[in-house]
Amino acid sequence: SLTGIVGLALGPFCGILADHFGMHTFVVVFVIMQIVEVATCAFPVWSVQVACVLATVIWNALFSLFISRYLLKYSPPNRYGAVQGLYILLVMVASAPWSCLGLWLTAVLPPGLTAYRVPMFVYGGSGVAAMFVYALYYFSHPPPEVPHLLEDDEVELARNFGCGNLEEVMQVVQISERSQLIKMLSSTDPDIMHALIRRIDTNKMVEIMAERPVEDIAQMMEAGDWDGSTDDNHAETGSREPLLGSNDMEPFDPQEDPPTLENGEEVDDEIRRLGQQYVSLIAAGDAAGVKHLFLTAPIDNLWEMTLDLEQRESEAQQKEMDKAFERLIPGKEFAKMLRQRKELRGYCQKLMKRQLDKKIAGMRSGKER
């Protein structure tokens, strides 16, 4: 249809227009398009009606893009959904009396075109007047460059990077201006988000996390802001590869299963047996056993066990193991373990850094390709 063709052609063009000329250009176009709609809607001439439809499509396409970007000017990145929902609710409430007025006019006016033409002119005329007043307001009160963040919003955003505030996040992602960071966090462009992740200095992140109290890290895990898992966007679902330690795999034998090398050092039998015990507990769904292992085994051994399993497992097995662990020990449960045994903090930080390093490396290699 004509509406579909115009809409498909205008979509990309509107984005370019907004980036090049700014949002204030949209406000002027809104007023012009509404004047064209009101001036042409009542003429029974096809060429005039084509102009009316084109003006309507242009207005709708521009307004969809305008309101999404406008809300980003006032909404923190973590509150965008709530702000958008509130906006829709207010529009529905405010427009309800106006809609009822139009239906009432159509019902009480004599049958014929007048019963529809009058409400259309009422709607159109009031819309032009309201848009003209809004245009004056917009030019005299332009939106802020970046949204104002409440303290709670800033803490929630920073927690995704293992930090306590945005100043620390700026150090982690190596950005000097706070406004630039907030703009990148507010962006809906996946390329910008990937660029932000690629900028993360994991060494600096771990350094900042080491200065924070254990309770902050526990709260971060409870909120699910960081589960330390790999990127699920590329995860394989329904893998048929068995977990290590399942019934299809022979138990560990030092003679037949020689130690692997990690950074040039052999993994001893104790670490290998610890890993075999861990995998068996996961395969059996023994949450209590997994908790006991993490609360009693030496922290260094737990980390060496993790590295050894990483060497021995395929990528699909690692993903299945991670999912099984998260089902047995959700973030809230691990947070309780962390509070009970504060030494787990070091293990958590190493694991987070390693998983994030993998994710960043994958993004960088993909970017290069």
Secondary structure, DSSP 8 states (H G I E B T S, - for coil): -HHHHHHHHHHHHHHHHHHHH-HHHHHHHHHHHHHHHHHHTT---HHHHHHHHHHHHHHHHHHHHHHHHHHHHHS-GGGHHHHHHHHHHHHHHHHHHHHHHHHHHHHHS-SSTHHHHHHHHHHHHHHHHHHHHHHHHHHHS---SS----HHHHHHHHHTTT-SSHHHHHHHHT---HHHHHHHHH---HHHHHHHHHT--HHHHHHHHHTS-HHHHHHHHHTTS------GGG--SS--S--TTSTTS----TTTS---EETTEE--HHHHHHHHHHHHHHHHT-HHHHHHHHHHS-HHHHHHHHHHHHHHS-HHHHHHHHHHHHHHS-HHHHHHHHHH-TTHHHHHHHHHHHHHHHHHHHHHHHHH-
